[in-house]
Amino acid sequence: MLYYLAEYINNLYQPPGFDVFKFLTFRAALSAVTALMISFIVGPRIIDYLKKKQIGESVKQDGPKFHWTKAGTPTMGGFIVLSSVLIPVILWGDLLNIYVILILFSTIVLGAVGFLDDYLKVVKKYKDGLVAKYKLLGQIFVGLVIGLVIYLAPQFDGIHSITTIPFLKNYQFDFYIFYIPIVIFIITATSNAVNLTDGLDGLAIGTVGIAVFTLGVIAYLSGNIETSKYLNIIYLRGNGELIVYCTALVGATLGFLWFNFYPAQVFMGDTGSLALGGAVGTLCVLVKKEFLLPLLGGIFIAETVSVIIQRYYFKYTKKKYGEGKRVFKMAPVHHHYEMKGVPEPKIVVRFYIVAILLAIMTMLTFKIR
C-alpha cells in the first residue's frame, strides 16, 4: 500500500527522490528490513501470549528422549513468520501482480490449514490434529487453483505449461495436460517435506530461508528482459515482483531464527512449516524452475526420502523375517544423526552448509549448459 502511495505522490508532485520506489531492488530491501523489524516487535509478544495460554509443544513418545525436555515450549510461532511476511508484501509489493497474488494465496491458505492442525492438536488436544486427508485436501486445493490459473490465465499466454530444462540450452519442456497434476504434486510434496524437516531448532526455517533467497534471485533474473535473454531462460514479465515477497520471507526467517535457534524459545508448528513449504513449491512453479527443485530443495528431499525408506524397509523386513529392521537409527535423517550423538546445533549448521552448497549449484546451472 505504501508502494501505491509513493507512486501516487511521485506522479502528482514529483518530489525529489520519490522515484526510487519504482526500483524493485529498493522495495525488496525495504521489504526485508520491515520483515525483520516486525519479527523483533511481534515475536516476544506472540511468545508471551502463547506461554500465557499454555499453547506448548507436547511430548512425542516416539521421538528422541532428549527432546522430551522441549515439552511445553510455545508452538504455533508460525504466526510470527506469517505476519512478518504478509505485512511487508502488502506495504511494498504490487498487489495487482498475478505472481504476487498467487504466492500470497498459497501462503495464506496453507498457513490456515497448518493453524487448524495446530489448533486441534495443541488447544483441543486431538492427538493427531487435523485428519491427514483433510490436510491433504487443503494442499491439493492450493495446487489445483495455482495450476489452473497458470494454465488458463491470459497473463501466462505462451508459457502456460512449459518449464526450463537444467543444463540444456535452447530447450524447454512442456508438461501439456499433465501440468496441473504436476503443480499439485510439487506444492503438496514441498509443503509436507518442510513439515518433516521441522524437527530441530532452527533447521526448517534456516534451510527455507536459503532456498527462498535463491528463488528470489531467480525471479529477479527471470523478470528482467535483458538478464533472461543473456542467460537464455524464459522471460516472465512481472515475475521480478516476487523478489519483494522473497526478501520479506528471508527477513522473516532471520527474525524468527532469533527466537527459534537452539535452545528454541518457540516452535513454528504446522502454521509455519506447511505455509513455508508450500511457498517454496509455489515459487519454483512461478519462476518455471520445477526441475531445479530436487537440487535446490535437496535437504527437504533427503528428509522425506529417509522417512519413506525407513517405513517401507521396516514393513518389508517385518513381513519377510517376522521382525522389522531399520536403515536409520531414527527418521527423518536429522534424528539419525542425533541418535549417533551429534549435537543438535552442529547438525543444523551442517545442514545449512549443505543447503548453501545446493543453492550455489542451482545458480551454476544457469551457466553450465
C-alpha positions in Angstrom: 0.0 0.0 0.0 2.9 2.4 0.7 4.2 1.5 -2.7 1.0 2.8 -4.3 1.0 5.9 -2.1 4.6 6.6 -3.0 3.8 6.1 -6.7 0.8 8.4 -6.4 2.8 11.2 -4.7 5.6 10.8 -7.3 3.2 11.1 -10.2 1.3 14.0 -8.8 4.0 16.1 -7.2 7.3 14.5 -8.4 9.2 15.3 -5.2 13.0 14.6 -5.4 13.9 11.0 -4.5 10.4 9.5 -4.7 11.1 7.8 -8.0 13.3 5.4 -6.1 10.2 3.4 -5.1 9.9 2.3 -8.7 13.0 0.2 -8.4 12.5 -3.5 -7.4 15.8 -3.7 -5.5 14.9 -0.7 -3.3 11.5 -2.1 -2.4 13.0 -5.6 -1.9 15.4 -4.1 0.6 12.6 -2.3 2.4 10.6 -5.5 2.5 13.4 -7.4 4.1 14.1 -4.7 6.7 10.4 -4.3 7.5 10.0 -8.1 7.9 13.0 -8.2 10.3 11.7 -5.3 12.4 8.2 -6.9 12.6 9.7 -10.2 13.8 11.5 -8.4 16.6 8.4 -6.4 17.6 5.7 -9.1 17.4 7.9 -12.1 18.3 8.2 -11.5 22.0 4.5 -10.6 22.3 3.3 -13.7 20.5 5.7 -15.9 22.5 4.4 -14.3 25.8 0.8 -14.8 24.6 1.4 -18.5 23.8 3.0 -19.0 27.2 0.1 -17.3 28.9 -2.4 -19.5 27.1 -0.2 -22.6 27.7 0.0 -23.3 24.0 3.0 -25.5 24.1 4.6 -28.5 22.3 3.5 -31.9 23.6 5.9 -34.8 24.2 6.3 -37.1 21.3 6.8 -40.5 22.8 8.2 -41.9 19.6 10.7 -39.1 19.2 14.2 -38.8 20.7 14.2 -39.0 24.5 16.4 -35.9 24.8 13.6 -33.9 23.1 11.3 -34.5 26.0 12.8 -31.5 27.8 11.3 -29.4 25.0 7.8 -30.2 26.1 5.8 -27.1 26.9 7.9 -24.8 24.5 5.4 -22.5 22.9 4.3 -23.6 19.4 2.2 -22.0 16.6 5.0 -19.5 16.3 4.4 -19.6 12.6 2.3 -16.5 13.2 5.5 -14.6 13.7 6.7 -15.7 10.3 3.4 -15.1 8.5 2.9 -11.6 9.9 6.5 -10.7 9.1 6.0 -11.8 5.5 2.5 -10.7 4.7 2.7 -7.1 6.1 5.9 -6.1 4.2 4.5 -7.5 0.9 1.2 -5.6 1.4 3.2 -2.4 2.2 5.9 -2.6 -0.5 4.6 -5.0 -3.2 2.4 -4.6 -6.3 -0.7 -6.4 -5.1 -2.2 -6.4 -8.6 0.7 -8.5 -9.9 -0.5 -12.0 -10.7 2.6 -13.7 -9.3 2.2 -11.8 -6.0 -1.5 -12.7 -5.8 -0.7 -16.4 -6.3 2.2 -16.6 -3.8 0.1 -14.8 -1.2 -2.8 -17.1 -1.8 -0.6 -20.2 -1.3 1.0 -18.8 1.9 -2.3 -17.7 3.5 -4.3 -20.8 2.7 -1.6 -23.3 3.7 -0.9 -21.2 6.8 -4.6 -21.5 7.6 -4.5 -25.3 7.1 -1.5 -25.5 9.4 -3.1 -23.3 12.0 -6.2 -25.6 12.1 -3.9 -28.6 12.5 -2.0 -26.9 15.4 -5.2 -25.7 17.0 -6.8 -29.1 17.0 -3.6 -30.7 18.3 -2.5 -28.2 20.9 -5.6 -26.4 22.0 -8.3 -29.0 21.6 -5.9 -31.8 22.5 -6.8 -34.0 19.5 -3.9 -36.5 19.3 -3.3 -36.3 15.6 -4.6 -32.8 15.0 -6.3 -32.3 11.6 -7.2 -35.5 9.9 -4.5 -36.3 7.3 -6.9 -36.5 4.4 -8.3 -33.0 5.1 -4.8 -31.6 5.4 -4.0 -33.2 2.0 -7.2 -31.8 0.5 -6.1 -28.3 1.5 -2.7 -28.8 -0.1 -4.3 -30.2 -3.3 -6.8 -27.3 -3.4 -3.9 -24.8 -3.4 -2.0 -26.7 -6.1 -5.2 -27.0 -8.2 -6.0 -23.3 -8.1 -2.5 -22.2 -8.9 -2.1 -24.8 -11.7 -5.5 -23.8 -13.2 -4.6 -20.0 -13.1 -1.2 -20.5 -14.8 -2.7 -22.9 -17.3 -5.7 -20.8 -18.3 -4.9 -17.1 -17.4 -4.0 -14.9 -20.4 -1.1 -13.4 -18.4 0.7 -16.7 -18.9 0.0 -16.9 -22.6 2.7 -18.8 -24.4 4.3 -20.1 -21.2 1.4 -21.9 -19.6 2.8 -25.4 -19.2 6.4 -25.0 -20.2 9.5 -25.1 -18.0 13.3 -24.8 -18.2 15.4 -27.9 -18.5 18.6 -27.6 -16.4 21.9 -27.9 -18.2 20.3 -27.7 -21.7 20.4 -24.6 -23.8 17.6 -23.6 -26.1 15.4 -26.4 -24.9 12.2 -26.2 -22.9 9.9 -29.0 -21.6 6.1 -28.8 -22.0 4.1 -30.7 -19.4 0.9 -30.3 -21.6 -2.2 -31.8 -19.9 0.0 -33.1 -17.0 0.9 -29.6 -15.9 -1.9 -29.2 -13.3 -1.2 -32.6 -11.6 2.5 -31.7 -11.6 1.8 -28.4 -9.8 -0.4 -30.1 -7.3 2.3 -32.7 -6.6 5.1 -30.1 -6.2 3.2 -27.9 -3.8 1.9 -30.8 -1.8 5.2 -32.6 -1.7 7.3 -29.5 -0.6 4.7 -28.5 2.0 4.9 -31.9 3.6 8.7 -32.1 3.1 9.4 -28.9 5.0 7.0 -30.1 7.7 9.1 -33.2 8.1 12.3 -31.1 8.2 10.9 -29.1 11.1 12.3 -31.3 13.8 15.4 -29.5 15.2 15.7 -26.0 16.5 16.2 -23.6 13.5 16.6 -26.4 10.9 13.5 -25.8 8.8 13.4 -22.0 9.0 17.0 -21.7 8.1 17.0 -24.0 5.1 13.8 -22.5 3.8 15.4 -19.0 4.0 18.4 -20.2 1.9 16.1 -21.7 -0.7 13.8 -18.7 -0.9 16.7 -16.3 -1.2 17.9 -18.3 -4.2 14.4 -18.3 -5.7 14.2 -14.6 -5.2 17.4 -14.1 -7.3 16.0 -16.4 -10.0 12.7 -14.4 -10.0 14.5 -11.1 -10.4 16.6 -12.5 -13.3 13.6 -14.1 -15.0 11.5 -10.9 -14.8 14.2 -8.8 -16.4 14.2 -9.0 -20.2 17.9 -8.3 -20.6 19.2 -10.8 -18.0 16.7 -13.5 -19.0 17.9 -13.1 -22.6 21.6 -13.1 -21.6 21.1 -16.3 -19.5 18.8 -17.8 -22.2 16.0 -18.5 -19.8 12.2 -18.0 -20.1 11.3 -14.3 -19.8 8.5 -13.9 -17.3 7.0 -10.5 -17.4 6.2 -9.2 -13.9 8.0 -12.2 -12.3 10.6 -9.9 -10.7 7.9 -8.6 -8.3 8.3 -11.9 -6.4 11.6 -10.7 -5.1 9.6 -8.4 -2.7 7.9 -11.5 -1.3 11.2 -13.5 -1.2 13.2 -10.8 0.6 10.3 -10.4 3.1 10.4 -14.1 3.8 14.2 -14.1 4.1 13.9 -11.2 6.6 11.2 -13.1 8.4 13.3 -16.3 8.6 16.2 -14.3 10.1 13.9 -12.7 12.6 12.2 -16.0 13.6 15.6 -17.7 13.8 16.5 -15.2 16.6 13.8 -17.0 18.7 14.0 -20.4 17.2 17.6 -21.3 17.2 18.9 -23.7 19.8 17.6 -23.7 22.5 14.3 -22.6 20.9 12.0 -20.1 22.7 9.2 -21.0 20.2 8.4 -23.5 17.5 6.6 -22.5 14.4 4.4 -25.6 14.2 2.4 -26.6 11.2 1.2 -23.0 11.0 4.6 -22.1 9.7 6.0 -25.2 8.2 3.1 -26.0 5.9 2.9 -22.4 4.7 6.7 -22.1 4.1 6.9 -25.5 2.4 4.1 -24.5 0.1 5.8 -21.2 -0.6 9.0 -22.9 -1.8 7.0 -25.2 -4.1 4.8 -22.4 -5.4 7.9 -20.2 -6.1 9.5 -23.0 -8.1 6.4 -23.2 -10.2 6.0 -19.5 -10.6 9.6 -19.0 -11.8 9.3 -22.0 -14.1 12.1 -23.9 -12.5 10.3 -27.1 -11.4 13.2 -29.4 -12.5 15.6 -27.5 -10.2 13.5 -28.2 -7.0 15.2 -31.6 -6.3 18.6 -29.8 -6.4 17.7 -26.6 -4.5 15.4 -28.5 -2.1 17.8 -31.4 -1.6 17.6 -31.1 2.2 13.9 -31.5 2.1 14.1 -34.3 -0.4 16.6 -36.2 1.8 14.4 -35.8 4.9 11.3 -37.1 3.0 13.1 -40.0 1.3 14.7 -41.1 4.7 11.2 -41.4 6.1 9.9 -43.4 3.1 12.9 -45.7 3.1 12.6 -46.3 6.9 8.9 -47.1 6.8 8.9 -49.4 3.8 12.1 -51.2 4.8 10.6 -51.8 8.3 7.4 -53.2 6.7 9.4 -55.4 4.3 11.7 -56.9 6.9 8.8 -57.5 9.3 6.9 -59.3 6.6 9.9 -61.4 5.5 11.7 -62.1 8.8 8.9 -61.5 11.3 10.9 -58.7 12.8 11.1 -55.1 11.5 14.6 -53.7 10.8 15.6 -50.1 10.3 18.0 -48.4 7.9 18.4 -45.3 10.1 18.5 -45.2 13.8 15.5 -42.8 13.6 13.8 -40.9 10.7 13.8 -38.2 9.4 17.5 -38.3 8.9 18.3 -35.4 11.2 17.2 -37.6 14.1 19.5 -40.3 12.8 22.5 -38.0 13.4 21.1 -37.0 16.8 20.9 -40.7 17.8 24.5 -41.1 16.8 25.5 -38.4 19.3 26.0 -35.4 17.1 24.9 -32.2 19.0 21.7 -30.6 17.7 23.3 -27.2 16.8 26.1 -28.9 14.9 23.6 -30.9 12.8 21.6 -27.7 12.0 24.7 -25.7 11.0 26.0 -28.6 8.8 22.6 -28.8 7.1 22.8 -25.1 6.5 26.2 -25.6 4.8 24.8 -28.3 2.6 21.8 -26.1 1.7 24.1 -23.2 0.7 26.1 -25.5 -1.5 22.9 -26.8 -3.2 21.8 -23.2 -3.7 25.2 -22.3 -5.4 24.9 -25.4 -7.6 21.4 -24.4 -8.5 22.6 -21.0 -9.7 25.5 -22.6 -11.6 23.0 -24.5 -13.8 22.2 -21.2 -15.5 25.8 -21.0 -16.9 26.8 -24.7 -17.2 24.8 -25.6 -20.2 
